[in-house]
Amino acid sequence: MPFFGDMPLDKITEEAVNDWLLGFKNRKVFDKGSNETTKQYHNTTANTALGTFTVMMSEAVRRGLVASN
């Protein structure tokens, strides 16, 4: 996930996840001409992304890559 960059999985905090989710309200995106614009996503988009993130972190726990989710 680009928001977390090179942050190791075990260093992703609840605060970082909250910042990521709040960022869906005003997310900077680029159009086809590489012009920056701001897009506001609906809460359902953020919730869908959070669901995917939760599955990813659960799998990381299962594989022993992080201690807990």
VEXLOBA-737375 format. One record per residue: residue in three letters; z, y, x of N, C-alpha, C in turn. Coordinates in steps of 0.1 Angstrom, whole numbers, plus 5000, padded with zeros to 4 digits. Layout:
# VEXLOBA-737375
<node><resn>Ala</resn><n_Z>Z</n_Z><n_Y>Y</n_Y><n_X>X</n_X><ca_Z>Z</ca_Z><ca_Y>Y</ca_Y><ca_X>X</ca_X><c_Z>Z</c_Z><c_Y>Y</c_Y><c_X>X</c_X></node>
...
***
This chain:
# VEXLOBA-737375
<node><resn>Met</resn><n_Z>5000</n_Z><n_Y>4988</n_Y><n_X>5008</n_X><ca_Z>5000</ca_Z><ca_Y>5000</ca_Y><ca_X>5000</ca_X><c_Z>5000</c_Z><c_Y>5012</c_Y><c_X>5009</c_X></node>
<node><resn>Pro</resn><n_Z>4990</n_Z><n_Y>5021</n_Y><n_X>5008</n_X><ca_Z>4989</ca_Z><ca_Y>5032</ca_Y><ca_X>5017</ca_X><c_Z>5001</c_Z><c_Y>5041</c_Y><c_X>5017</c_X></node>
<node><resn>Phe</resn><n_Z>5008</n_Z><n_Y>5043</n_Y><n_X>5006</n_X><ca_Z>5019</ca_Z><ca_Y>5052</ca_Y><ca_X>5006</ca_X><c_Z>5030</c_Z><c_Y>5049</c_Y><c_X>5017</c_X></node>
<node><resn>Phe</resn><n_Z>5032</n_Z><n_Y>5036</n_Y><n_X>5019</n_X><ca_Z>5042</ca_Z><ca_Y>5031</ca_Y><ca_X>5028</ca_X><c_Z>5037</c_Z><c_Y>5031</c_Y><c_X>5043</c_X></node>
<node><resn>Gly</resn><n_Z>5024</n_Z><n_Y>5032</n_Y><n_X>5045</n_X><ca_Z>5019</ca_Z><ca_Y>5033</ca_Y><ca_X>5058</ca_X><c_Z>5023</c_Z><c_Y>5021</c_Y><c_X>5066</c_X></node>
<node><resn>Asp</resn><n_Z>5028</n_Z><n_Y>5023</n_Y><n_X>5078</n_X><ca_Z>5032</ca_Z><ca_Y>5013</ca_Y><ca_X>5088</ca_X><c_Z>5046</c_Z><c_Y>5009</c_Y><c_X>5086</c_X></node>
<node><resn>Met</resn><n_Z>5053</n_Z><n_Y>5013</n_Y><n_X>5075</n_X><ca_Z>5067</ca_Z><ca_Y>5010</ca_Y><ca_X>5073</ca_X><c_Z>5069</c_Z><c_Y>4995</c_Y><c_X>5072</c_X></node>
<node><resn>Pro</resn><n_Z>5078</n_Z><n_Y>4989</n_Y><n_X>5080</n_X><ca_Z>5080</ca_Z><ca_Y>4975</ca_Y><ca_X>5078</ca_X><c_Z>5086</c_Z><c_Y>4972</c_Y><c_X>5065</c_X></node>
<node><resn>Leu</resn><n_Z>5083</n_Z><n_Y>4960</n_Y><n_X>5059</n_X><ca_Z>5088</ca_Z><ca_Y>4956</ca_Y><ca_X>5046</ca_X><c_Z>5103</c_Z><c_Y>4958</c_Y><c_X>5044</c_X></node>
<node><resn>Asp</resn><n_Z>5110</n_Z><n_Y>4954</n_Y><n_X>5055</n_X><ca_Z>5125</ca_Z><ca_Y>4954</ca_Y><ca_X>5053</ca_X><c_Z>5131</c_Z><c_Y>4969</c_Y><c_X>5055</c_X></node>
<node><resn>Lys</resn><n_Z>5122</n_Z><n_Y>4978</n_Y><n_X>5057</n_X><ca_Z>5126</ca_Z><ca_Y>4992</ca_Y><ca_X>5058</ca_X><c_Z>5123</c_Z><c_Y>5000</c_Y><c_X>5046</c_X></node>
<node><resn>Ile</resn><n_Z>5116</n_Z><n_Y>4994</n_Y><n_X>5036</n_X><ca_Z>5112</ca_Z><ca_Y>5001</ca_Y><ca_X>5023</ca_X><c_Z>5125</c_Z><c_Y>5002</c_Y><c_X>5015</c_X></node>
<node><resn>Thr</resn><n_Z>5129</n_Z><n_Y>5014</n_Y><n_X>5012</n_X><ca_Z>5142</ca_Z><ca_Y>5016</ca_Y><ca_X>5005</ca_X><c_Z>5139</c_Z><c_Y>5019</c_Y><c_X>4990</c_X></node>
<node><resn>Glu</resn><n_Z>5149</n_Z><n_Y>5018</n_Y><n_X>4982</n_X><ca_Z>5148</ca_Z><ca_Y>5022</ca_Y><ca_X>4968</ca_X><c_Z>5143</c_Z><c_Y>5036</c_Y><c_X>4966</c_X></node>
<node><resn>Glu</resn><n_Z>5148</n_Z><n_Y>5045</n_Y><n_X>4975</n_X><ca_Z>5144</ca_Z><ca_Y>5059</ca_Y><ca_X>4975</ca_X><c_Z>5129</c_Z><c_Y>5060</c_Y><c_X>4977</c_X></node>
<node><resn>Ala</resn><n_Z>5124</n_Z><n_Y>5053</n_Y><n_X>4987</n_X><ca_Z>5110</ca_Z><ca_Y>5054</ca_Y><ca_X>4990</ca_X><c_Z>5101</c_Z><c_Y>5049</c_Y><c_X>4979</c_X></node>
<node><resn>Val</resn><n_Z>5106</n_Z><n_Y>5038</n_Y><n_X>4972</n_X><ca_Z>5099</ca_Z><ca_Y>5033</ca_Y><ca_X>4960</ca_X><c_Z>5099</c_Z><c_Y>5043</c_Y><c_X>4949</c_X></node>
<node><resn>Asn</resn><n_Z>5110</n_Z><n_Y>5050</n_Y><n_X>4947</n_X><ca_Z>5111</ca_Z><ca_Y>5060</ca_Y><ca_X>4937</ca_X><c_Z>5102</c_Z><c_Y>5072</c_Y><c_X>4940</c_X></node>
<node><resn>Asp</resn><n_Z>5101</n_Z><n_Y>5076</n_Y><n_X>4952</n_X><ca_Z>5092</ca_Z><ca_Y>5087</ca_Y><ca_X>4956</ca_X><c_Z>5078</c_Z><c_Y>5083</c_Y><c_X>4954</c_X></node>
<node><resn>Trp</resn><n_Z>5074</n_Z><n_Y>5070</n_Y><n_X>4957</n_X><ca_Z>5061</ca_Z><ca_Y>5065</ca_Y><ca_X>4955</ca_X><c_Z>5057</c_Z><c_Y>5065</c_Y><c_X>4940</c_X></node>
<node><resn>Leu</resn><n_Z>5067</n_Z><n_Y>5061</n_Y><n_X>4931</n_X><ca_Z>5064</ca_Z><ca_Y>5061</ca_Y><ca_X>4917</ca_X><c_Z>5063</c_Z><c_Y>5075</c_Y><c_X>4911</c_X></node>
<node><resn>Leu</resn><n_Z>5072</n_Z><n_Y>5084</n_Y><n_X>4916</n_X><ca_Z>5071</ca_Z><ca_Y>5098</ca_Y><ca_X>4911</ca_X><c_Z>5058</c_Z><c_Y>5104</c_Y><c_X>4915</c_X></node>
<node><resn>Gly</resn><n_Z>5052</n_Z><n_Y>5100</n_Y><n_X>4926</n_X><ca_Z>5040</ca_Z><ca_Y>5105</ca_Y><ca_X>4931</ca_X><c_Z>5028</c_Z><c_Y>5103</c_Y><c_X>4921</c_X></node>
<node><resn>Phe</resn><n_Z>5029</n_Z><n_Y>5093</n_Y><n_X>4912</n_X><ca_Z>5019</ca_Z><ca_Y>5091</ca_Y><ca_X>4903</ca_X><c_Z>5017</c_Z><c_Y>5102</c_Y><c_X>4893</c_X></node>
<node><resn>Lys</resn><n_Z>5027</n_Z><n_Y>5111</n_Y><n_X>4892</n_X><ca_Z>5026</ca_Z><ca_Y>5122</ca_Y><ca_X>4883</ca_X><c_Z>5015</c_Z><c_Y>5132</c_Y><c_X>4888</c_X></node>
<node><resn>Asn</resn><n_Z>5015</n_Z><n_Y>5134</n_Y><n_X>4901</n_X><ca_Z>5005</ca_Z><ca_Y>5144</ca_Y><ca_X>4907</ca_X><c_Z>5000</c_Z><c_Y>5138</c_Y><c_X>4920</c_X></node>
<node><resn>Arg</resn><n_Z>4990</n_Z><n_Y>5129</n_Y><n_X>4919</n_X><ca_Z>4985</ca_Z><ca_Y>5122</ca_Y><ca_X>4931</ca_X><c_Z>4973</c_Z><c_Y>5129</c_Y><c_X>4936</c_X></node>
<node><resn>Lys</resn><n_Z>4972</n_Z><n_Y>5131</n_Y><n_X>4949</n_X><ca_Z>4961</ca_Z><ca_Y>5137</ca_Y><ca_X>4955</ca_X><c_Z>4950</c_Z><c_Y>5127</c_Y><c_X>4957</c_X></node>
<node><resn>Val</resn><n_Z>4938</n_Z><n_Y>5129</n_Y><n_X>4952</n_X><ca_Z>4927</ca_Z><ca_Y>5120</ca_Y><ca_X>4953</ca_X><c_Z>4915</c_Z><c_Y>5128</c_Y><c_X>4958</c_X></node>
<node><resn>Phe</resn><n_Z>4905</n_Z><n_Y>5120</n_Y><n_X>4963</n_X><ca_Z>4892</ca_Z><ca_Y>5126</ca_Y><ca_X>4967</ca_X><c_Z>4881</c_Z><c_Y>5122</c_Y><c_X>4959</c_X></node>
<node><resn>Asp</resn><n_Z>4872</n_Z><n_Y>5131</n_Y><n_X>4955</n_X><ca_Z>4861</ca_Z><ca_Y>5127</ca_Y><ca_X>4947</ca_X><c_Z>4850</c_Z><c_Y>5122</c_Y><c_X>4956</c_X></node>
<node><resn>Lys</resn><n_Z>4838</n_Z><n_Y>5119</n_Y><n_X>4950</n_X><ca_Z>4827</ca_Z><ca_Y>5114</ca_Y><ca_X>4958</ca_X><c_Z>4822</c_Z><c_Y>5123</c_Y><c_X>4969</c_X></node>
<node><resn>Gly</resn><n_Z>4824</n_Z><n_Y>5136</n_Y><n_X>4967</n_X><ca_Z>4820</ca_Z><ca_Y>5146</ca_Y><ca_X>4977</ca_X><c_Z>4831</c_Z><c_Y>5149</c_Y><c_X>4987</c_X></node>
<node><resn>Ser</resn><n_Z>4842</n_Z><n_Y>5141</n_Y><n_X>4988</n_X><ca_Z>4853</ca_Z><ca_Y>5143</ca_Y><ca_X>4997</ca_X><c_Z>4861</c_Z><c_Y>5155</c_Y><c_X>4994</c_X></node>
<node><resn>Asn</resn><n_Z>4860</n_Z><n_Y>5160</n_Y><n_X>4982</n_X><ca_Z>4868</ca_Z><ca_Y>5172</ca_Y><ca_X>4978</ca_X><c_Z>4881</c_Z><c_Y>5167</c_Y><c_X>4972</c_X></node>
<node><resn>Glu</resn><n_Z>4892</n_Z><n_Y>5173</n_Y><n_X>4977</n_X><ca_Z>4906</ca_Z><ca_Y>5169</ca_Y><ca_X>4972</ca_X><c_Z>4908</c_Z><c_Y>5175</c_Y><c_X>4959</c_X></node>
<node><resn>Thr</resn><n_Z>4914</n_Z><n_Y>5167</n_Y><n_X>4950</n_X><ca_Z>4918</ca_Z><ca_Y>5171</ca_Y><ca_X>4937</ca_X><c_Z>4931</c_Z><c_Y>5164</c_Y><c_X>4934</c_X></node>
<node><resn>Thr</resn><n_Z>4938</n_Z><n_Y>5169</n_Y><n_X>4923</n_X><ca_Z>4950</ca_Z><ca_Y>5162</ca_Y><ca_X>4919</ca_X><c_Z>4948</c_Z><c_Y>5155</c_Y><c_X>4906</c_X></node>
<node><resn>Lys</resn><n_Z>4953</n_Z><n_Y>5143</n_Y><n_X>4905</n_X><ca_Z>4951</ca_Z><ca_Y>5135</ca_Y><ca_X>4893</ca_X><c_Z>4965</c_Z><c_Y>5131</c_Y><c_X>4888</c_X></node>
<node><resn>Gln</resn><n_Z>4966</n_Z><n_Y>5132</n_Y><n_X>4875</n_X><ca_Z>4979</ca_Z><ca_Y>5128</ca_Y><ca_X>4869</ca_X><c_Z>4977</c_Z><c_Y>5114</c_Y><c_X>4862</c_X></node>
<node><resn>Tyr</resn><n_Z>4985</n_Z><n_Y>5104</n_Y><n_X>4866</n_X><ca_Z>4984</ca_Z><ca_Y>5091</ca_Y><ca_X>4860</ca_X><c_Z>4994</c_Z><c_Y>5089</c_Y><c_X>4849</c_X></node>
<node><resn>His</resn><n_Z>4991</n_Z><n_Y>5081</n_Y><n_X>4840</n_X><ca_Z>5001</ca_Z><ca_Y>5078</ca_Y><ca_X>4829</ca_X><c_Z>5012</c_Z><c_Y>5069</c_Y><c_X>4835</c_X></node>
<node><resn>Asn</resn><n_Z>5023</n_Z><n_Y>5069</n_Y><n_X>4828</n_X><ca_Z>5034</ca_Z><ca_Y>5060</ca_Y><ca_X>4832</ca_X><c_Z>5030</c_Z><c_Y>5045</c_Y><c_X>4832</c_X></node>
<node><resn>Thr</resn><n_Z>5021</n_Z><n_Y>5041</n_Y><n_X>4824</n_X><ca_Z>5017</ca_Z><ca_Y>5027</ca_Y><ca_X>4824</ca_X><c_Z>5010</c_Z><c_Y>5023</c_Y><c_X>4837</c_X></node>
<node><resn>Thr</resn><n_Z>5003</n_Z><n_Y>5033</n_Y><n_X>4843</n_X><ca_Z>4997</ca_Z><ca_Y>5030</ca_Y><ca_X>4856</ca_X><c_Z>5008</c_Z><c_Y>5028</c_Y><c_X>4867</c_X></node>
<node><resn>Ala</resn><n_Z>5018</n_Z><n_Y>5037</n_Y><n_X>4867</n_X><ca_Z>5029</ca_Z><ca_Y>5035</ca_Y><ca_X>4876</ca_X><c_Z>5036</c_Z><c_Y>5022</c_Y><c_X>4874</c_X></node>
<node><resn>Asn</resn><n_Z>5038</n_Z><n_Y>5018</n_Y><n_X>4861</n_X><ca_Z>5045</ca_Z><ca_Y>5006</ca_Y><ca_X>4858</ca_X><c_Z>5037</c_Z><c_Y>4994</c_Y><c_X>4862</c_X></node>
<node><resn>Thr</resn><n_Z>5024</n_Z><n_Y>4994</n_Y><n_X>4861</n_X><ca_Z>5016</ca_Z><ca_Y>4983</ca_Y><ca_X>4865</ca_X><c_Z>5016</c_Z><c_Y>4982</c_Y><c_X>4880</c_X></node>
<node><resn>Ala</resn><n_Z>5016</n_Z><n_Y>4993</n_Y><n_X>4887</n_X><ca_Z>5016</ca_Z><ca_Y>4993</ca_Y><ca_X>4902</ca_X><c_Z>5030</c_Z><c_Y>4987</c_Y><c_X>4906</c_X></node>
<node><resn>Leu</resn><n_Z>5041</n_Z><n_Y>4992</n_Y><n_X>4899</n_X><ca_Z>5054</ca_Z><ca_Y>4987</ca_Y><ca_X>4903</ca_X><c_Z>5055</c_Z><c_Y>4972</c_Y><c_X>4900</c_X></node>
<node><resn>Gly</resn><n_Z>5049</n_Z><n_Y>4967</n_Y><n_X>4890</n_X><ca_Z>5049</ca_Z><ca_Y>4952</ca_Y><ca_X>4887</ca_X><c_Z>5042</c_Z><c_Y>4945</c_Y><c_X>4899</c_X></node>
<node><resn>Thr</resn><n_Z>5031</n_Z><n_Y>4950</n_Y><n_X>4903</n_X><ca_Z>5024</ca_Z><ca_Y>4944</ca_Y><ca_X>4915</ca_X><c_Z>5033</c_Z><c_Y>4944</c_Y><c_X>4927</c_X></node>
<node><resn>Phe</resn><n_Z>5039</n_Z><n_Y>4956</n_Y><n_X>4930</n_X><ca_Z>5047</ca_Z><ca_Y>4957</ca_Y><ca_X>4941</ca_X><c_Z>5059</c_Z><c_Y>4947</c_Y><c_X>4941</c_X></node>
<node><resn>Thr</resn><n_Z>5065</n_Z><n_Y>4946</n_Y><n_X>4929</n_X><ca_Z>5076</ca_Z><ca_Y>4937</ca_Y><ca_X>4927</ca_X><c_Z>5072</c_Z><c_Y>4922</c_Y><c_X>4931</c_X></node>
<node><resn>Val</resn><n_Z>5060</n_Z><n_Y>4918</n_Y><n_X>4926</n_X><ca_Z>5055</ca_Z><ca_Y>4905</ca_Y><ca_X>4929</ca_X><c_Z>5054</c_Z><c_Y>4903</c_Y><c_X>4944</c_X></node>
<node><resn>Met</resn><n_Z>5048</n_Z><n_Y>4914</n_Y><n_X>4951</n_X><ca_Z>5046</ca_Z><ca_Y>4913</ca_Y><ca_X>4965</ca_X><c_Z>5059</c_Z><c_Y>4912</c_Y><c_X>4973</c_X></node>
<node><resn>Met</resn><n_Z>5069</n_Z><n_Y>4919</n_Y><n_X>4969</n_X><ca_Z>5082</ca_Z><ca_Y>4919</ca_Y><ca_X>4975</ca_X><c_Z>5089</c_Z><c_Y>4906</c_Y><c_X>4973</c_X></node>
<node><resn>Ser</resn><n_Z>5088</n_Z><n_Y>4900</n_Y><n_X>4961</n_X><ca_Z>5094</ca_Z><ca_Y>4887</ca_Y><ca_X>4958</ca_X><c_Z>5087</c_Z><c_Y>4876</c_Y><c_X>4966</c_X></node>
<node><resn>Glu</resn><n_Z>5075</n_Z><n_Y>4877</n_Y><n_X>4969</n_X><ca_Z>5068</ca_Z><ca_Y>4868</ca_Y><ca_X>4977</ca_X><c_Z>5073</c_Z><c_Y>4869</c_Y><c_X>4992</c_X></node>
<node><resn>Ala</resn><n_Z>5075</n_Z><n_Y>4882</n_Y><n_X>4996</n_X><ca_Z>5080</ca_Z><ca_Y>4884</ca_Y><ca_X>5009</ca_X><c_Z>5094</c_Z><c_Y>4878</c_Y><c_X>5011</c_X></node>
<node><resn>Val</resn><n_Z>5102</n_Z><n_Y>4879</n_Y><n_X>5001</n_X><ca_Z>5115</ca_Z><ca_Y>4872</ca_Y><ca_X>5001</ca_X><c_Z>5114</c_Z><c_Y>4857</c_Y><c_X>5002</c_X></node>
<node><resn>Arg</resn><n_Z>5105</n_Z><n_Y>4852</n_Y><n_X>4993</n_X><ca_Z>5103</ca_Z><ca_Y>4837</ca_Y><ca_X>4993</ca_X><c_Z>5098</c_Z><c_Y>4832</c_Y><c_X>5007</c_X></node>
<node><resn>Arg</resn><n_Z>5090</n_Z><n_Y>4840</n_Y><n_X>5014</n_X><ca_Z>5085</ca_Z><ca_Y>4836</ca_Y><ca_X>5027</ca_X><c_Z>5095</c_Z><c_Y>4839</c_Y><c_X>5038</c_X></node>
<node><resn>Gly</resn><n_Z>5106</n_Z><n_Y>4846</n_Y><n_X>5035</n_X><ca_Z>5116</ca_Z><ca_Y>4849</ca_Y><ca_X>5045</ca_X><c_Z>5113</c_Z><c_Y>4861</c_Y><c_X>5053</c_X></node>
<node><resn>Leu</resn><n_Z>5104</n_Z><n_Y>4869</n_Y><n_X>5048</n_X><ca_Z>5100</ca_Z><ca_Y>4881</ca_Y><ca_X>5056</ca_X><c_Z>5110</c_Z><c_Y>4893</c_Y><c_X>5054</c_X></node>
<node><resn>Val</resn><n_Z>5117</n_Z><n_Y>4893</n_Y><n_X>5042</n_X><ca_Z>5128</ca_Z><ca_Y>4902</ca_Y><ca_X>5040</ca_X><c_Z>5139</c_Z><c_Y>4894</c_Y><c_X>5033</c_X></node>
<node><resn>Ala</resn><n_Z>5151</n_Z><n_Y>4900</n_Y><n_X>5035</n_X><ca_Z>5163</ca_Z><ca_Y>4893</ca_Y><ca_X>5030</ca_X><c_Z>5164</c_Z><c_Y>4893</c_Y><c_X>5015</c_X></node>
<node><resn>Ser</resn><n_Z>5161</n_Z><n_Y>4904</n_Y><n_X>5009</n_X><ca_Z>5162</ca_Z><ca_Y>4906</ca_Y><ca_X>4994</ca_X><c_Z>5152</c_Z><c_Y>4916</c_Y><c_X>4989</c_X></node>
<node><resn>Asn</resn><n_Z>5150</n_Z><n_Y>4915</n_Y><n_X>4976</n_X><ca_Z>5141</ca_Z><ca_Y>4924</ca_Y><ca_X>4969</ca_X><c_Z>5148</c_Z><c_Y>4935</c_Y><c_X>4962</c_X></node>
***
